[in-house]
Amino acid sequence: MIQEASPQMAAQAGVEGARPRATVSVVIPCRNCEAWIGRTIKSVLDGDHPAAIIVIDDGSTDGSLSVISSFGENVHWETGPNRGAPAARNRGHSLASTEYVMFLDADDYVEGELIPGMAEAAELALADIVFGPYVYEFEDQSRREGWRIGSSIEDAEALMCAWLRGDYVPPCAVLWRTGFLHRIGGWRESLSSNQDGELVLRALSNGARWTVSAKGRGVYYQHGSPNRVGSNMSLPAFEARMQVLELLPGEGQSLHVKEAFSRAYYDLARGAYRKGHSKLGDKAIKMSAVDGSFRHHGTLLHRIGASLLGLERKERLATLLMSGARLK
């Protein structure tokens, strides 16, 4: 549940600033990120909040290790065979002896007071998760503001619904209470993608206390142009999204959350049909039924078209029409 920091809570946190700063570890999984890992590490070292930096090299074959080791005793690092980012994050988490931990991808970085701001917010609100500000940054150095958790999202249920409809905060702007993350089992190593979304939704389902910080920002680096954000529509990407939804508990959820799951499955089916992944689309449609009932989601025009033609045929037709428009 969100709990805003207040002067009264700040007073309880310590007498005249006597309370020591919360300790933070920054875990960085790295695989073949020679071009970016130095910037990532330096952004943490340049901050005004001391943080233990743990880099887990995940079987890099480029010069990443040379860059990592050049920081000397400022960085604890390990290397091993390629096991995937979730396994690297879990290994780094197991080495963290601090109160809080954040996971920073090797091509992302932090700016300003992001880390101290999130640590302060965590202490004041006794939170298990803190969400901070972030921006997308692209190869042409342009930027786009990321999603912010607004005042309308007041509890875990509302945040889950927002996450299920596609709003999210990436790992470069999320701080975790180390003990809580241990309790819920850490990162799910079986997932090929969307591991961070699954982790946040699982945490909220397990009663995580959460809050927000407005200081600093995480920089979420995107390889490509701005119109590529969220554009991965390969079959493995759709399968990973389906797997995340199936892993989350469905029993005991409110009708509001169930409807958010229904919409998430439905939107997954739409995208799958558009890319020709019929079997996965059929499965997602079946999963979108709430308490045995099914309905189409979207605009009135879409609902009419899907009801008359069937969702798959309607989406295939929409794809053909869009392709034709682009060719003109």
C-alpha positions as CSV (number, residue, x, y, z in Angstrom):
1,M,0.0,0.0,0.0
2,I,1.3,3.5,-0.8
3,Q,2.3,5.7,2.1
4,E,3.5,9.2,1.4
5,A,6.4,10.5,3.4
6,S,5.5,13.2,5.9
7,P,7.4,15.5,8.3
8,Q,6.0,13.4,11.2
9,M,7.3,10.2,9.7
10,A,10.6,11.9,9.1
11,A,10.8,12.9,12.7
12,Q,10.2,9.3,13.7
13,A,13.0,8.1,11.4
14,G,15.7,9.8,13.5
15,V,16.4,12.6,15.9
16,E,17.9,15.7,14.1
17,G,19.2,13.5,11.3
18,A,21.0,11.1,13.7
19,R,19.7,8.0,11.9
20,P,22.4,6.7,9.6
21,R,21.6,6.5,5.9
22,A,19.9,3.4,4.6
23,T,22.4,1.0,3.0
24,V,21.9,0.2,-0.7
25,S,23.4,-2.3,-3.1
26,V,23.2,-1.9,-6.8
27,V,23.3,-5.2,-8.7
28,I,24.3,-5.0,-12.4
29,P,24.0,-8.1,-14.6
30,C,26.2,-7.8,-17.6
31,R,26.6,-9.7,-20.8
32,N,28.6,-8.2,-23.7
33,C,27.9,-4.6,-22.7
34,E,31.4,-3.2,-23.1
35,A,30.1,-0.1,-24.7
36,W,27.8,0.9,-21.8
37,I,28.9,-0.8,-18.5
38,G,31.4,1.9,-17.7
39,R,28.8,4.6,-17.9
40,T,26.4,2.5,-15.8
41,I,28.9,2.0,-13.0
42,K,30.2,5.6,-13.0
43,S,26.6,6.9,-12.7
44,V,26.3,5.1,-9.4
45,L,29.7,6.0,-8.1
46,D,29.1,9.7,-9.0
47,G,25.9,9.8,-6.8
48,D,25.9,11.3,-3.3
49,H,24.5,8.2,-1.7
50,P,27.2,5.5,-1.0
51,A,26.1,2.2,-2.6
52,A,27.8,-1.2,-2.8
53,I,28.1,-2.0,-6.5
54,I,27.9,-5.7,-7.4
55,V,28.4,-6.7,-11.1
56,I,27.7,-10.2,-12.2
57,D,29.2,-10.9,-15.6
58,D,27.0,-13.4,-17.4
59,G,29.6,-15.0,-19.7
60,S,30.6,-11.9,-21.7
61,T,32.8,-12.6,-24.8
62,D,33.7,-8.9,-25.4
63,G,35.8,-6.5,-23.3
64,S,33.2,-6.0,-20.6
65,L,35.4,-7.6,-17.9
66,S,38.2,-5.3,-18.6
67,V,36.0,-2.3,-18.2
68,I,34.4,-3.7,-15.0
69,S,37.8,-4.6,-13.4
70,S,39.2,-1.1,-14.2
71,F,37.1,0.3,-11.3
72,G,39.2,-1.6,-8.8
73,E,37.9,-2.0,-5.3
74,N,34.9,0.3,-6.0
75,V,33.1,-2.7,-7.6
76,H,32.7,-6.3,-6.4
77,W,32.4,-8.5,-9.5
78,E,32.1,-12.1,-10.5
79,T,32.0,-13.9,-13.8
80,G,30.7,-17.2,-14.9
81,P,28.9,-19.0,-17.7
82,N,25.9,-17.5,-19.4
83,R,22.8,-18.3,-17.3
84,G,20.6,-15.4,-18.1
85,A,19.9,-12.0,-16.5
86,P,17.5,-13.4,-13.8
87,A,20.1,-15.8,-12.5
88,A,22.8,-13.1,-12.5
89,R,20.4,-10.8,-10.6
90,N,19.7,-13.5,-8.0
91,R,23.4,-14.2,-7.6
92,G,24.0,-10.5,-7.0
93,H,21.1,-10.3,-4.6
94,S,22.5,-13.2,-2.6
95,L,25.7,-11.2,-2.1
96,A,24.0,-8.0,-1.0
97,S,24.2,-7.4,2.8
98,T,22.4,-4.1,2.6
99,E,18.9,-3.1,3.7
100,Y,17.9,-2.3,0.1
101,V,18.9,-3.4,-3.4
102,M,18.2,-2.2,-6.9
103,F,18.9,-3.9,-10.2
104,L,20.4,-1.8,-12.9
105,D,20.8,-3.2,-16.4
106,A,24.3,-2.8,-17.8
107,D,23.1,-0.3,-20.5
108,D,20.9,1.8,-18.2
109,Y,22.1,4.4,-15.7
110,V,21.0,6.7,-12.9
111,E,20.9,10.5,-12.6
112,G,20.6,13.0,-9.8
113,E,19.2,11.9,-6.4
114,L,17.4,8.8,-7.7
115,I,19.1,6.4,-5.2
116,P,19.1,8.6,-2.1
117,G,15.6,9.7,-2.9
118,M,14.3,6.2,-3.1
119,A,16.2,5.1,0.0
120,E,14.7,8.0,2.0
121,A,11.2,7.2,0.7
122,A,11.6,3.5,1.7
123,E,12.7,4.4,5.2
124,L,10.0,7.0,5.8
125,A,7.2,4.8,4.5
126,L,8.6,1.4,5.7
127,A,8.2,0.3,2.1
128,D,9.2,-3.0,0.5
129,I,9.3,-1.4,-3.0
130,V,9.9,2.2,-4.1
131,F,9.2,3.4,-7.6
132,G,11.1,6.4,-8.9
133,P,11.0,8.6,-12.0
134,Y,12.5,7.4,-15.3
135,V,13.0,8.4,-18.9
136,Y,13.5,6.5,-22.1
137,E,16.8,7.4,-23.9
138,F,17.4,6.4,-27.5
139,E,20.4,5.9,-29.7
140,D,20.0,9.4,-31.2
141,Q,20.2,10.8,-27.6
142,S,16.5,11.9,-27.7
143,R,14.4,11.2,-24.6
144,R,10.8,10.4,-23.7
145,E,9.3,10.7,-20.2
146,G,8.4,7.4,-18.7
147,W,5.1,6.6,-16.9
148,R,4.6,8.1,-13.5
149,I,2.5,6.6,-10.7
150,G,-0.2,9.2,-10.2
151,S,-2.4,10.1,-7.3
152,S,-5.3,8.0,-8.7
153,I,-3.3,4.9,-7.9
154,E,-3.7,4.6,-4.2
155,D,-3.3,0.9,-3.4
156,A,-1.7,-2.4,-4.6
157,E,-4.9,-3.4,-6.5
158,A,-4.9,-0.2,-8.6
159,L,-1.2,-0.5,-9.2
160,M,-1.6,-4.1,-10.4
161,C,-4.3,-3.1,-12.8
162,A,-2.2,-0.3,-14.2
163,W,0.7,-2.7,-14.7
164,L,-1.5,-5.3,-16.4
165,R,-2.7,-2.7,-18.9
166,G,0.9,-1.9,-19.8
167,D,2.0,0.9,-17.5
168,Y,5.2,0.1,-15.7
169,V,8.4,1.3,-14.1
170,P,11.6,-0.5,-15.3
171,P,14.3,-1.9,-12.9
172,C,16.5,1.2,-13.3
173,A,14.0,3.2,-11.1
174,V,12.9,0.5,-8.6
175,L,14.3,-0.1,-5.1
176,W,13.6,-3.3,-3.2
177,R,13.8,-4.2,0.5
178,T,16.4,-7.0,0.5
179,G,14.6,-9.1,3.1
180,F,11.2,-8.9,1.4
181,L,12.7,-9.9,-2.0
182,H,14.3,-12.9,-0.3
183,R,11.0,-13.8,1.2
184,I,9.1,-13.9,-2.1
185,G,11.9,-15.9,-3.8
186,G,13.7,-13.3,-6.0
187,W,13.7,-13.3,-9.8
188,R,12.0,-16.1,-11.7
189,E,14.9,-17.6,-13.7
190,S,12.6,-19.7,-16.0
191,L,11.3,-16.6,-17.8
192,S,12.9,-15.5,-21.0
193,S,11.5,-11.9,-20.8
194,N,9.3,-9.6,-18.8
195,Q,10.9,-10.9,-15.6
196,D,10.6,-7.5,-13.9
197,G,6.9,-7.3,-14.6
198,E,6.3,-10.7,-13.2
199,L,8.4,-9.9,-10.1
200,V,6.5,-6.7,-9.4
201,L,3.1,-8.3,-9.8
202,R,4.1,-11.2,-7.7
203,A,5.3,-8.8,-5.0
204,L,2.1,-6.9,-5.0
205,S,0.1,-10.1,-4.8
206,N,2.2,-11.0,-1.7
207,G,1.3,-7.8,0.2
208,A,4.3,-5.6,-0.6
209,R,4.1,-2.2,0.9
210,W,5.1,0.4,-1.7
211,T,5.7,4.1,-2.2
212,V,7.0,6.5,-4.7
213,S,9.9,9.0,-4.9
214,A,10.1,12.1,-7.1
215,K,13.8,12.6,-6.9
216,G,16.4,12.0,-9.7
217,R,15.6,9.6,-12.5
218,G,16.6,6.3,-14.0
219,V,17.6,6.3,-17.6
220,Y,16.1,3.4,-19.5
221,Y,18.3,3.0,-22.6
222,Q,16.6,1.8,-25.8
223,H,18.5,0.3,-28.7
224,G,16.7,1.8,-31.7
225,S,14.4,4.6,-32.6
226,P,11.6,5.9,-30.3
227,N,8.9,4.1,-32.3
228,R,10.4,0.7,-31.2
229,V,9.5,1.0,-27.6
230,G,7.3,-2.0,-26.6
231,S,7.3,-3.2,-30.3
232,N,8.6,-6.7,-29.8
233,M,5.9,-8.9,-31.3
234,S,7.8,-12.1,-31.8
235,L,6.3,-15.5,-30.8
236,P,8.7,-15.9,-27.9
237,A,7.8,-12.5,-26.6
238,F,4.1,-13.3,-26.7
239,E,4.7,-16.7,-25.1
240,A,6.7,-15.0,-22.3
241,R,3.8,-12.5,-21.7
242,M,1.4,-15.4,-21.5
243,Q,3.6,-17.3,-19.1
244,V,3.8,-14.3,-16.8
245,L,0.0,-14.0,-16.6
246,E,-0.4,-17.8,-16.0
247,L,2.1,-17.7,-13.2
248,L,0.3,-15.1,-11.2
249,P,-2.3,-16.1,-8.7
250,G,-5.9,-15.8,-9.9
251,E,-7.8,-17.0,-6.8
252,G,-8.9,-14.5,-4.2
253,Q,-8.5,-11.5,-6.5
254,S,-11.2,-8.8,-6.6
255,L,-13.4,-8.5,-9.7
256,H,-11.5,-5.3,-10.6
257,V,-8.2,-7.2,-10.8
258,K,-9.9,-10.1,-12.6
259,E,-11.1,-7.8,-15.2
260,A,-7.6,-6.3,-15.6
261,F,-6.3,-9.8,-16.1
262,S,-9.1,-10.4,-18.7
263,R,-8.1,-7.3,-20.6
264,A,-4.4,-8.3,-20.5
265,Y,-5.2,-11.7,-22.0
266,Y,-7.5,-10.1,-24.6
267,D,-4.9,-7.6,-25.7
268,L,-2.4,-10.4,-25.9
269,A,-4.8,-12.3,-28.2
270,R,-5.2,-9.3,-30.4
271,G,-1.5,-8.8,-30.9
272,A,-0.9,-12.6,-31.4
273,Y,-3.6,-12.8,-34.1
274,R,-2.2,-9.7,-35.9
275,K,1.2,-11.5,-36.1
276,G,-0.3,-14.8,-37.2
277,H,0.2,-16.6,-33.9
278,S,-3.3,-18.3,-34.0
279,K,-2.8,-21.0,-31.4
280,L,-1.5,-18.6,-28.8
281,G,-4.3,-16.1,-29.6
282,D,-6.9,-18.9,-29.2
283,K,-5.4,-19.8,-25.8
284,A,-5.4,-16.2,-24.6
285,I,-9.0,-15.6,-25.7
286,K,-10.1,-18.6,-23.5
287,M,-8.1,-17.2,-20.6
288,S,-9.7,-13.8,-21.0
289,A,-13.1,-15.0,-19.8
290,V,-14.0,-13.7,-16.3
291,D,-16.0,-16.2,-14.2
292,G,-17.0,-18.1,-17.3
293,S,-18.3,-15.1,-19.3
294,F,-16.6,-13.5,-22.3
295,R,-16.8,-10.1,-23.8
296,H,-14.8,-8.0,-26.3
297,H,-12.8,-5.1,-25.1
298,G,-11.9,-1.9,-26.9
299,T,-13.7,0.8,-28.9
300,L,-17.3,0.4,-30.0
301,L,-16.2,0.0,-33.6
302,H,-13.7,-2.7,-32.7
303,R,-16.3,-4.6,-30.6
304,I,-18.8,-4.5,-33.4
305,G,-16.2,-5.8,-35.9
306,A,-14.9,-8.5,-33.6
307,S,-18.5,-9.6,-32.8
308,L,-19.4,-9.9,-36.5
309,L,-16.2,-11.3,-37.9
310,G,-14.6,-13.0,-34.9
311,L,-11.6,-11.5,-33.3
312,E,-8.9,-13.3,-35.4
313,R,-10.5,-12.4,-38.7
314,K,-11.1,-8.8,-37.6
315,E,-7.4,-8.4,-36.5
316,R,-6.1,-10.0,-39.7
317,L,-8.3,-7.6,-41.8
318,A,-7.0,-4.6,-39.7
319,T,-3.4,-5.7,-40.4
320,L,-4.1,-6.0,-44.2
321,L,-5.7,-2.5,-44.2
322,M,-2.9,-1.0,-42.3
323,S,-0.3,-2.6,-44.7
324,G,-2.2,-1.3,-47.7
325,A,-2.3,2.2,-46.2
326,R,1.5,2.2,-45.7
327,L,2.1,1.1,-49.3
328,K,0.2,4.1,-50.7
